[in-house]
């Protein structure tokens, strides 16, 4: 099936032939003139067909140039610089009471203040702040500020004194009331090996009562609170003594 361009070319040639026949008749049937005119018209037809329908794109230098209609360009928008976001978080100003309370707390932790932590700038707090400012080579104002608080926090804490361990007194341990002695004294009293006062102190009456119990139970007489004595008394009472 012939292409559209070929069909158009054939139509152009056919038109040229018809025009040539008309001119041949008009020129008095002169064969030479008719052939020359035919060749010229044929060449013109081929050139026009090639130029108009067989070119892949517009001619680089057309005879009749058509200027495209100007397209309205949008008005240039002035570039407005963007404000840079502030990445640093906004610091919230704290109240004077909060700052004072923190200063009181930190001074107290360092042994420089012995008053209440109430956020009230009283005489004790004022004196403690002034003393600290003087020792830290600050301008002495007595005002509770964040700078003063930071300087106080930077100071090391007061070392806590080590707890004193009292030396054990062996004599005091002997005369101090002992739960075991108290339990033995009560058991001896309950079963008639007294009277023995349940004082928890190991004395002569307790020794005498233990010796009497040991003789009755056919045990070695020692008068001491031994593990065997504890077992015998527990078996007698039916419950552990400790």
Helices and strands as residue ranges (DSSP letters): H 4-26, H 31-53, H 96-109, H 123-135, H 146-154, H 170-175, H 179-190, H 204-216, H 227-237
